[in-house]
Amino acid sequence: MKELSSPRLFIAGDSWGVNFFAEPEWIKNLKGESKWKDRPYHVVEYLTQHYEVHNFCRGAAGNTEIVFQLGRLPDFKAGDRLIIILSAFPRFRLWDCEGKVIKFGDFSSAFLDSSDHPWHPSSTVLEALEGRRRLFADALMHGSLEKLLSTFSQDFVYDHWSELAFFGKLKNFFSNYRPIICCWERHLAGFCNLDYIGSDSEIYQGQPATIEQEYGYNDHHLGGIGNYLLYKYFLNRLDNLASPTDQRTH
């Protein structure tokens, strides 16, 4: 159990920082369709054993929203630490005139067909825009700025190039926190020199890292083993001298 004087740890990000293991509907689905036995601990739950954790993460958040989450940081105190889990570069979020979300997460057939999301009638246009951002991200990994300018409009290239450059400099903006800035998407992590935490990262030592790999349920978030190994990785990167707790279930 953490001591009363535990330092504060702030976490901003998308669903990789959300304890979906604690959601009743998710647990019900997982128990019914997998090799699930006991509910595993989530990486954030492990970290609460060492820190006073303030978690701002939201499922399917895009990187603009994640940056804005940092606006909730209180005044800095000595010892404060920060983890920023950036999302997939192509994600973006829009709202309609009634305040309903138009874009929240990736545009895929599953999201577009979901009755749970109030999609705008022009969602096919937005899907094309996301595809354009994804195409840009792919091109960025394999070409120079000059090559990009020959493929995309100048405004499009410089807007997106500036966005990526900003993410690469987040460490400088929050240097007091000695932040860990990471991403589960290889494109963004590679270009911006971030910690790569995707399920095929060396962090997981070749073990079944995802829910699908560990439990046989179709979900690509980290499972019990993956969350535990990510916790150990974060604890080490936070320069915490405490010994990691054993892997736990509820």
C-alpha positions as CSV (number, residue, x, y, z in Angstrom):
1,M,0.0,0.0,0.0
2,K,1.3,3.5,-0.9
3,E,2.3,5.8,1.9
4,L,0.5,9.0,2.7
5,S,3.4,11.0,1.3
6,S,3.3,9.3,-2.1
7,P,4.3,11.6,-5.0
8,R,1.7,12.6,-7.5
9,L,1.6,10.9,-10.9
10,F,-0.6,12.4,-13.7
11,I,-1.6,10.3,-16.7
12,A,-3.1,11.7,-19.9
13,G,-4.0,9.5,-22.9
14,D,-6.6,7.3,-24.6
15,S,-8.0,3.9,-23.7
16,W,-4.6,2.5,-23.0
17,G,-4.8,4.4,-19.7
18,V,-8.4,3.5,-19.0
19,N,-9.2,0.6,-16.6
20,F,-11.7,-1.2,-18.9
21,F,-11.2,-4.3,-16.7
22,A,-13.5,-2.5,-14.2
23,E,-16.4,-1.9,-16.6
24,P,-19.2,-4.4,-15.8
25,E,-20.4,-4.8,-19.4
26,W,-16.9,-5.4,-20.7
27,I,-16.3,-8.0,-17.9
28,K,-19.6,-9.7,-18.8
29,N,-18.6,-10.0,-22.4
30,L,-15.1,-11.2,-21.6
31,K,-16.2,-13.9,-19.1
32,G,-18.7,-15.2,-21.7
33,E,-16.3,-15.5,-24.6
34,S,-12.8,-16.2,-23.4
35,K,-10.5,-18.1,-21.0
36,W,-11.0,-15.4,-18.4
37,K,-10.9,-16.5,-14.8
38,D,-10.1,-13.7,-12.4
39,R,-10.1,-10.0,-13.3
40,P,-6.5,-8.9,-13.8
41,Y,-5.0,-5.6,-12.5
42,H,-4.7,-2.7,-15.0
43,V,-1.4,-0.8,-15.3
44,V,-3.0,2.2,-13.6
45,E,-4.1,0.1,-10.6
46,Y,-0.6,-1.2,-10.2
47,L,0.8,2.4,-10.3
48,T,-1.6,3.5,-7.5
49,Q,0.3,1.3,-5.2
50,H,3.3,3.7,-5.5
51,Y,1.7,7.0,-6.5
52,E,-1.2,9.3,-5.9
53,V,-2.5,8.8,-9.4
54,H,-4.6,11.4,-11.2
55,N,-5.8,9.8,-14.4
56,F,-7.2,12.0,-17.2
57,C,-7.3,9.3,-19.9
58,R,-10.4,8.8,-22.1
59,G,-11.3,6.0,-24.4
60,A,-10.7,6.6,-28.2
61,A,-9.2,10.1,-27.5
62,G,-7.3,11.7,-30.3
63,N,-4.0,13.4,-29.7
64,T,-5.5,16.9,-29.7
65,E,-7.8,15.9,-26.9
66,I,-4.9,14.3,-25.0
67,V,-2.9,17.5,-25.2
68,F,-5.9,19.4,-23.9
69,Q,-6.2,16.9,-21.0
70,L,-2.9,18.4,-19.8
71,G,-4.8,21.6,-19.1
72,R,-6.2,19.9,-16.0
73,L,-2.7,19.7,-14.4
74,P,-2.6,21.6,-11.1
75,D,0.4,23.8,-10.2
76,F,3.6,21.7,-10.3
77,K,5.0,20.4,-7.0
78,A,8.4,18.9,-6.6
79,G,8.3,15.2,-7.2
80,D,5.3,15.3,-9.6
81,R,5.6,12.9,-12.6
82,L,3.7,12.7,-15.8
83,I,2.9,9.9,-18.3
84,I,1.4,10.9,-21.7
85,I,0.0,8.0,-23.8
86,L,-0.4,9.4,-27.3
87,S,-2.9,7.8,-29.7
88,A,-2.9,7.0,-33.4
89,F,-2.0,9.9,-35.5
90,P,-5.0,9.7,-37.9
91,R,-7.5,10.1,-35.1
92,F,-9.3,13.4,-34.8
93,R,-12.5,14.6,-33.1
94,L,-15.3,16.8,-34.3
95,W,-18.7,18.0,-32.9
96,D,-21.9,19.0,-34.6
97,C,-24.0,22.1,-33.9
98,E,-26.0,20.2,-31.3
99,G,-22.9,19.3,-29.3
100,K,-23.0,15.7,-30.4
101,V,-19.7,13.9,-31.2
102,I,-19.2,13.3,-34.9
103,K,-15.8,11.7,-34.6
104,F,-14.6,9.8,-31.6
105,G,-11.9,7.2,-32.3
106,D,-11.0,5.4,-35.5
107,F,-13.3,5.4,-38.5
108,S,-13.8,1.7,-39.2
109,S,-16.9,-0.2,-40.4
110,A,-17.6,-1.2,-36.8
111,F,-17.6,2.4,-35.6
112,L,-19.6,3.7,-38.6
113,D,-22.3,1.1,-38.2
114,S,-22.6,1.4,-34.4
115,S,-25.9,2.7,-33.1
116,D,-24.1,3.9,-30.0
117,H,-22.5,6.8,-31.9
118,P,-24.5,9.7,-33.3
119,W,-22.6,9.8,-36.6
120,H,-22.9,12.8,-38.8
121,P,-24.5,12.2,-42.3
122,S,-21.2,13.2,-43.9
123,S,-19.3,10.5,-42.0
124,T,-18.0,9.1,-45.4
125,V,-16.3,12.4,-46.0
126,L,-14.8,12.3,-42.5
127,E,-13.7,8.7,-43.2
128,A,-11.9,9.9,-46.3
129,L,-10.2,12.7,-44.3
130,E,-8.9,10.2,-41.8
131,G,-7.7,8.0,-44.7
132,R,-5.8,11.1,-46.0
133,R,-4.1,11.6,-42.6
134,R,-3.2,7.9,-42.5
135,L,-1.8,8.1,-46.0
136,F,0.3,11.1,-44.9
137,A,1.6,9.2,-41.8
138,D,2.6,6.3,-44.0
139,A,4.3,8.6,-46.5
140,L,6.1,10.4,-43.7
141,M,7.9,7.2,-42.6
142,H,9.3,6.6,-46.1
143,G,9.9,10.0,-47.7
144,S,11.4,13.4,-47.2
145,L,9.5,16.7,-46.8
146,E,10.2,17.5,-50.4
147,K,8.6,14.2,-51.5
148,L,5.5,14.9,-49.3
149,L,5.2,18.4,-50.9
150,S,5.0,16.7,-54.3
151,T,2.2,14.4,-53.1
152,F,0.1,16.6,-50.9
153,S,-0.8,20.3,-50.8
154,Q,1.6,22.6,-49.1
155,D,-0.9,23.7,-46.4
156,F,-1.8,20.0,-45.7
157,V,1.9,19.0,-45.3
158,Y,2.9,21.9,-43.1
159,D,-0.1,21.7,-40.8
160,H,0.5,18.0,-40.2
161,W,4.2,18.3,-40.1
162,S,3.8,21.0,-37.4
163,E,1.5,18.7,-35.5
164,L,4.0,15.9,-35.4
165,A,6.8,18.3,-34.5
166,F,4.8,19.5,-31.6
167,F,4.3,16.0,-30.2
168,G,8.1,15.5,-30.5
169,K,8.7,18.5,-28.3
170,L,6.2,17.7,-25.6
171,K,9.0,16.6,-23.3
172,N,10.5,20.1,-23.5
173,F,7.2,21.8,-22.5
174,F,6.7,19.6,-19.4
175,S,10.4,19.1,-18.5
176,N,9.7,19.7,-14.8
177,Y,7.7,16.5,-14.7
178,R,10.5,14.5,-16.3
179,P,7.6,13.0,-18.4
180,I,7.3,9.6,-20.1
181,I,5.8,10.2,-23.5
182,C,4.8,7.1,-25.3
183,C,2.6,5.8,-28.0
184,W,1.2,2.4,-29.1
185,E,1.2,3.4,-32.8
186,R,4.6,2.7,-34.4
187,H,4.4,5.5,-36.9
188,L,4.0,8.3,-34.4
189,A,6.4,6.8,-31.9
190,G,9.1,6.4,-34.5
191,F,8.9,9.8,-36.1
192,C,8.6,11.7,-32.8
193,N,11.1,9.5,-30.9
194,L,8.6,8.4,-28.3
195,D,8.6,5.3,-26.1
196,Y,6.9,2.6,-28.2
197,I,4.5,0.6,-26.1
198,G,2.6,-1.3,-28.8
199,S,1.8,-5.0,-28.2
200,D,4.8,-6.1,-30.3
201,S,7.3,-3.9,-28.3
202,E,10.2,-5.5,-26.5
203,I,8.5,-4.5,-23.3
204,Y,6.4,-7.7,-23.4
205,Q,9.3,-10.1,-23.9
206,G,7.5,-12.0,-26.6
207,Q,4.7,-13.0,-24.1
208,P,1.0,-12.8,-25.0
209,A,0.5,-9.1,-24.4
210,T,-3.1,-8.4,-25.7
211,I,-6.4,-9.6,-24.4
212,E,-6.9,-11.5,-27.6
213,Q,-3.6,-13.3,-27.3
214,E,-4.0,-14.1,-23.6
215,Y,-7.7,-14.8,-23.3
216,G,-9.0,-15.4,-26.8
217,Y,-11.4,-12.5,-26.8
218,N,-11.3,-10.1,-29.8
219,D,-9.7,-7.0,-28.2
220,H,-6.3,-5.6,-28.9
221,H,-5.8,-3.7,-25.7
222,L,-3.3,-5.2,-23.2
223,G,-4.4,-8.2,-21.1
224,G,-3.3,-9.2,-17.7
225,I,0.3,-10.0,-18.7
226,G,0.7,-7.0,-20.9
227,N,-0.6,-4.6,-18.3
228,Y,1.7,-6.0,-15.7
229,L,4.8,-5.8,-17.9
230,L,3.9,-2.2,-18.9
231,Y,3.6,-1.4,-15.2
232,K,7.1,-2.7,-14.6
233,Y,8.4,-0.7,-17.5
234,F,6.8,2.5,-16.3
235,L,8.0,2.0,-12.8
236,N,11.6,1.6,-14.0
237,R,11.3,4.6,-16.3
238,L,9.9,6.7,-13.4
239,D,13.1,5.9,-11.6
240,N,11.1,4.4,-8.8
241,L,13.3,2.3,-6.5
242,A,10.4,0.3,-5.2
243,S,10.3,-3.4,-6.1
244,P,7.4,-4.1,-8.5
245,T,4.5,-6.0,-6.8
246,D,3.7,-9.5,-8.0
247,Q,1.3,-9.9,-10.8
248,R,-2.2,-9.7,-9.4
249,T,-5.9,-10.5,-10.1
250,H,-9.0,-9.5,-8.2
